[in-house]
Structure formats: structure tokens, C-alpha cells
Amino acid sequence: MNIAIVGAGIGGLTTALFLEKLGITVHIFEQASEIKPVGAGIILAHNAMQVFDKLGIKDLITRLGNPLSQGVRMNG
């Protein structure tokens, strides 16, 4: 089976990793010519980290990331 994934964002790449672990061939299509840092932060909630743990990359993400020490919610 071959699966096409359109978009190499966090959702597309996570889906590709999961499908490859199931033995499914994945082809990722992305409009950007290269994947590079853009200076934006990504917050990964606990449930997302559980998925990354099952994929075997939670420790890598934890090691490379920066945990939040506090947050502020603003309206408007």
C-alpha cells in the first residue's frame, strides 16, 4: 500500500512516521522547496507527547525542546 500525504507540517510528518512504523509506504508532498526553521514556537500538549512516545521520538523532542515554565492567556 502507498499513501500520499500533502504537507510536511507537524501533522503530516507525524502521520508519515506512524504509517511507516506500520510498514506502509508513504510519499510526502510539500510546496516549500526545503524544510527549515522559521522561528515559530510549537507547543506540544501531553496527549501529543504520548503519541511521540509511541513513535519512539519523545526523548529526542524533550532533549531538543524547551519546557514552558509559565503561560499567560490573553483575550482580544
ZADO-1210 file (C-alpha; in nm, 4 decimals, padded with zeros to 6 digits):
<atoms>
<atom x="00.0000" y="00.0000" z="00.0000" code="MET" pos="1"/>
<atom x="00.1179" y="00.3519" z="-00.0809" code="ASN" pos="2"/>
<atom x="-00.0138" y="00.6602" z="00.0975" code="ILE" pos="3"/>
<atom x="00.0295" y="01.0201" z="-00.0190" code="ALA" pos="4"/>
<atom x="00.0466" y="01.2914" z="00.2465" code="ILE" pos="5"/>
<atom x="00.0100" y="01.6512" z="00.1382" code="VAL" pos="6"/>
<atom x="00.2003" y="01.8840" z="00.3688" code="GLY" pos="7"/>
<atom x="00.5169" y="01.8298" z="00.5698" code="ALA" pos="8"/>
<atom x="00.3987" y="02.0108" z="00.8812" code="GLY" pos="9"/>
<atom x="00.3905" y="01.8505" z="01.2220" code="ILE" pos="10"/>
<atom x="00.0693" y="01.6620" z="01.1424" code="GLY" pos="11"/>
<atom x="00.1875" y="01.5296" z="00.8071" code="GLY" pos="12"/>
<atom x="00.5290" y="01.4225" z="00.9341" code="LEU" pos="13"/>
<atom x="00.3838" y="01.2575" z="01.2459" code="THR" pos="14"/>
<atom x="00.1322" y="01.0690" z="01.0338" code="THR" pos="15"/>
<atom x="00.4105" y="00.9581" z="00.7999" code="ALA" pos="16"/>
<atom x="00.6191" y="00.8259" z="01.0919" code="LEU" pos="17"/>
<atom x="00.3222" y="00.6331" z="01.2279" code="PHE" pos="18"/>
<atom x="00.2329" y="00.4803" z="00.8913" code="LEU" pos="19"/>
<atom x="00.5940" y="00.3822" z="00.8230" code="GLU" pos="20"/>
<atom x="00.6048" y="00.2021" z="01.1603" code="LYS" pos="21"/>
<atom x="00.3043" y="00.0036" z="01.0351" code="LEU" pos="22"/>
<atom x="00.5025" y="-00.0911" z="00.7229" code="GLY" pos="23"/>
<atom x="00.3101" y="00.1374" z="00.4886" code="ILE" pos="24"/>
<atom x="00.4994" y="00.3242" z="00.2170" code="THR" pos="25"/>
<atom x="00.4475" y="00.6989" z="00.2466" code="VAL" pos="26"/>
<atom x="00.5103" y="00.9762" z="-00.0058" code="HIS" pos="27"/>
<atom x="00.5088" y="01.3302" z="00.1354" code="ILE" pos="28"/>
<atom x="00.4312" y="01.6259" z="-00.0900" code="PHE" pos="29"/>
<atom x="00.5231" y="01.9746" z="00.0297" code="GLU" pos="30"/>
<atom x="00.5032" y="02.3052" z="-00.1561" code="GLN" pos="31"/>
<atom x="00.8110" y="02.4515" z="00.0156" code="ALA" pos="32"/>
<atom x="01.1372" y="02.3744" z="-00.1623" code="SER" pos="33"/>
<atom x="01.3083" y="02.2956" z="00.1702" code="GLU" pos="34"/>
<atom x="01.2131" y="02.2375" z="00.5313" code="ILE" pos="35"/>
<atom x="01.3840" y="02.4888" z="00.7575" code="LYS" pos="36"/>
<atom x="01.3260" y="02.6627" z="01.0911" code="PRO" pos="37"/>
<atom x="01.1009" y="02.9669" z="01.0682" code="VAL" pos="38"/>
<atom x="01.1376" y="03.0998" z="01.4228" code="GLY" pos="39"/>
<atom x="00.7925" y="02.9960" z="01.5389" code="ALA" pos="40"/>
<atom x="00.7335" y="02.8092" z="01.8613" code="GLY" pos="41"/>
<atom x="00.5259" y="02.4922" z="01.8805" code="ILE" pos="42"/>
<atom x="00.3554" y="02.3842" z="02.1991" code="ILE" pos="43"/>
<atom x="00.3065" y="02.0096" z="02.2271" code="LEU" pos="44"/>
<atom x="00.0378" y="01.9073" z="02.4736" code="ALA" pos="45"/>
<atom x="00.0618" y="01.5965" z="02.6906" code="HIS" pos="46"/>
<atom x="-00.1528" y="01.3907" z="02.4534" code="ASN" pos="47"/>
<atom x="00.0770" y="01.4781" z="02.1609" code="ALA" pos="48"/>
<atom x="00.3803" y="01.3721" z="02.3622" code="MET" pos="49"/>
<atom x="00.2116" y="01.0366" z="02.4291" code="GLN" pos="50"/>
<atom x="00.1925" y="00.9822" z="02.0531" code="VAL" pos="51"/>
<atom x="00.5580" y="01.0783" z="02.0104" code="PHE" pos="52"/>
<atom x="00.6454" y="00.8353" z="02.2906" code="ASP" pos="53"/>
<atom x="00.4768" y="00.5522" z="02.0970" code="LYS" pos="54"/>
<atom x="00.6693" y="00.6594" z="01.7867" code="LEU" pos="55"/>
<atom x="00.9950" y="00.6425" z="01.9842" code="GLY" pos="56"/>
<atom x="01.0882" y="01.0102" z="01.9496" code="ILE" pos="57"/>
<atom x="00.9602" y="01.1612" z="02.2766" code="LYS" pos="58"/>
<atom x="01.3053" y="01.1616" z="02.4382" code="ASP" pos="59"/>
<atom x="01.4586" y="01.3355" z="02.1352" code="LEU" pos="60"/>
<atom x="01.1874" y="01.6024" z="02.1334" code="ILE" pos="61"/>
<atom x="01.2234" y="01.6541" z="02.5088" code="THR" pos="62"/>
<atom x="01.6011" y="01.6836" z="02.4798" code="ARG" pos="63"/>
<atom x="01.5865" y="01.9354" z="02.1921" code="LEU" pos="64"/>
<atom x="01.2908" y="02.1367" z="02.3192" code="GLY" pos="65"/>
<atom x="01.2408" y="02.3876" z="02.5962" code="ASN" pos="66"/>
<atom x="00.9749" y="02.3202" z="02.8586" code="PRO" pos="67"/>
<atom x="00.7342" y="02.6006" z="02.9430" code="LEU" pos="68"/>
<atom x="00.7699" y="02.7338" z="03.2943" code="SER" pos="69"/>
<atom x="00.4631" y="02.9604" z="03.2768" code="GLN" pos="70"/>
<atom x="00.1971" y="03.0807" z="03.0397" code="GLY" pos="71"/>
<atom x="-00.0313" y="03.3789" z="03.0030" code="VAL" pos="72"/>
<atom x="-00.3708" y="03.3688" z="02.8342" code="ARG" pos="73"/>
<atom x="-00.4870" y="03.6901" z="02.6758" code="MET" pos="74"/>
<atom x="-00.8168" y="03.7782" z="02.5134" code="ASN" pos="75"/>
<atom x="-00.8685" y="04.0162" z="02.2438" code="GLY" pos="76"/>
</atoms>
